[in-house]
Amino acid sequence: MKNIRAISIAAIAALSLISFGSYAGQSVSARGSTLDSAEAHIAAKAKAAGAESYRITSARVDNGVYMTAELDK
């Protein structure tokens, strides 16, 4: 009985790692003079990486724009 429980726990752990690993995206950042130019740089990086889409995760405006995004493949 203990052996079956240990195998079940190991299988659940392995499956959870697979699902989290497939979800993890690549993070990219870009700088620009405006929000539009920074997003254009993000879009170009996403296209170069072969990403299907991207999500902007942060944008900071301070003497220019600094933006980060997660790429989805």
C-alpha positions, -999 to +999 in steps of 0.1 A: +000+000+000+028+024+008+045+016-025+013+025-045+010+058-026+046+067-033+041+059-070+010+080-071+027+110-054+056+107-079+032+106-109+013+136-097+045+155-091+058+146-126+026+157-143+025+190-124+060+198-136+051+191-172+021+214-171+039+242-154+069+238-178+048+241-209+031+272-196+063+291-188+069+318-213+100+338-223+104+373-208+116+402-230+121+439-224+125+469-245+131+507-243+115+534-264+107+571-264+069+564-263+047+536-253+040+528-289+076+526-298+084+504-269+055+481-278+067+480-314+101+467-301+083+441-280+063+430-310+094+427-331+112+406-305+081+384-302+080+378-340+117+371-341+113+345-313+084+328-331+059+337-304+022+335-312+013+363-288+027+385-260+014+400-228+028+433-215+036+428-178+050+462-169+057+496-184+076+524-167+078+560-180+108+579-167+127+599-193+117+573-218+097+541-216+109+507-203+085+478-210+086+441-202+064+413-217+059+375-215+059+357-248+034+328-254+044+301-278 
